């Protein structure tokens, strides 16, 4: 699976993008974990509100999960990849949302984590996240037997 991640702000814009059914045939919120809110807009707004108690400007980590173009990944594949990325990046236990997009038969997923530790009111540091995601991407390709 190709993994592309970034630290970011812009909660409202991200929620609008993730729920965009104009450019996607199907949009499914697969998971909302660790939020009081029960919808994606509320969850991302909640993350933004908590970040206001810190000096952190890029309070979210956003990750796209893209299987090879000719293959379809199952929801369980996306969940497993998100779990592995979470562990690799040191985001274990952080609030998380997963949204699946399908366009012209091709499925991919977006995962978002709040970087703010709500007990310590500090941001989770993400050193070398690009290298970690590259390594994990290779592991996922090998695990699934993808070329």
C-alpha positions in Angstrom: 0.0 0.0 0.0 1.3 3.4 -0.8 1.3 5.6 2.3 1.4 9.3 2.1 1.3 11.3 5.3 1.5 14.9 6.5 1.2 17.0 9.6 -1.5 19.6 9.1 -4.1 22.0 10.4 -7.4 22.9 8.7 -9.9 20.7 10.4 -13.0 22.0 8.6 -11.3 21.8 5.1 -10.1 18.3 5.8 -13.6 17.1 7.0 -15.1 18.7 3.8 -12.6 16.9 1.6 -13.0 13.6 3.3 -16.8 13.7 3.1 -16.8 15.0 -0.5 -19.3 12.8 -2.4 -19.1 15.0 -5.5 -15.7 13.6 -6.6 -16.2 10.1 -5.1 -18.8 7.5 -5.9 -19.0 6.3 -2.3 -17.7 7.8 1.0 -17.8 5.7 4.1 -16.7 6.7 7.6 -15.2 3.4 8.7 -14.1 4.4 12.2 -14.3 7.3 14.7 -12.3 6.4 17.8 -11.5 8.5 20.9 -13.8 11.4 20.2 -16.8 12.7 22.0 -18.4 13.7 18.7 -20.1 11.0 16.6 -19.5 12.6 13.2 -16.4 13.5 11.3 -16.9 17.3 11.3 -17.4 17.2 15.1 -14.4 15.0 15.6 -12.1 17.2 13.6 -13.5 20.4 15.3 -12.9 18.7 18.7 -9.3 18.1 17.8 -8.9 21.7 16.8 -10.5 22.9 20.0 -8.2 20.8 22.1 -5.2 22.1 20.2 -6.0 25.6 21.2 -4.7 24.8 24.7 -1.3 24.2 23.1 1.1 26.1 20.8 0.8 23.4 18.2 -0.3 24.7 14.8 -0.3 21.4 12.9 -2.4 19.4 15.4 -3.4 16.6 13.0 -1.6 13.8 11.2 -3.3 12.8 7.9 -2.4 9.6 6.1 -3.7 8.3 2.7 -3.7 4.5 2.1 -3.6 3.6 -1.6 -3.4 -0.1 -2.7 -2.0 -0.8 -6.1 -4.4 0.5 -8.8 -5.4 -2.9 -10.2 -6.3 -4.3 -6.8 -9.0 -3.8 -4.3 -8.2 -3.7 -0.5 -10.8 -4.8 2.0 -11.8 -2.7 5.0 -9.8 -5.1 7.2 -6.7 -4.3 5.1 -7.2 -0.6 5.7 -7.8 -1.1 9.4 -4.7 -3.3 9.8 -2.5 -0.8 7.8 -3.8 2.1 10.0 -3.0 0.1 13.1 0.5 -0.6 11.9 1.1 3.0 10.9 -0.2 4.2 14.3 2.3 1.9 16.1 5.2 2.8 13.8 4.5 6.6 14.2 4.0 6.5 18.0 0.3 7.6 17.7 -1.0 4.7 19.7 -4.1 5.6 21.7 -4.6 8.9 19.9 -8.1 9.8 18.6 -8.4 8.5 15.1 -10.9 8.6 12.1 -10.8 6.5 9.0 -12.7 7.3 5.8 -12.9 5.1 2.7 -13.4 6.7 -0.7 -14.4 4.7 -3.8 -14.1 6.3 -7.3 -14.7 4.4 -10.5 -14.3 1.1 -8.7 -11.0 2.1 -7.0 -10.9 2.2 -3.2 -8.5 4.1 -1.0 -8.6 5.3 2.6 -7.7 8.4 4.6 -6.7 8.2 8.2 -6.5 11.1 10.6 -5.1 11.3 14.1 -5.1 14.1 16.6 -1.5 14.7 17.5 -2.5 16.4 20.8 -2.1 14.3 24.0 -5.1 15.6 25.9 -3.7 14.7 29.3 -0.3 16.4 28.9 -1.5 19.0 26.4 1.5 18.4 24.2 1.8 17.3 20.6 3.0 13.9 19.7 6.4 14.3 18.0 6.7 12.5 14.7 10.4 12.3 13.8 11.3 10.6 10.5 7.7 9.9 9.7 8.3 9.7 5.9 11.0 7.1 6.4 8.8 5.1 8.7 5.9 5.2 6.3 8.2 4.1 3.4 9.4 1.1 5.4 5.8 0.2 6.4 4.7 0.5 2.8 7.3 -2.0 1.7 6.3 -4.4 4.5 2.6 -4.1 3.4 3.5 -4.9 -0.2 5.5 -7.9 0.9 2.8 -9.1 3.3 0.1 -9.0 0.6 2.4 -10.4 -2.1 1.9 -7.3 -4.3 4.3 -6.5 -7.1 
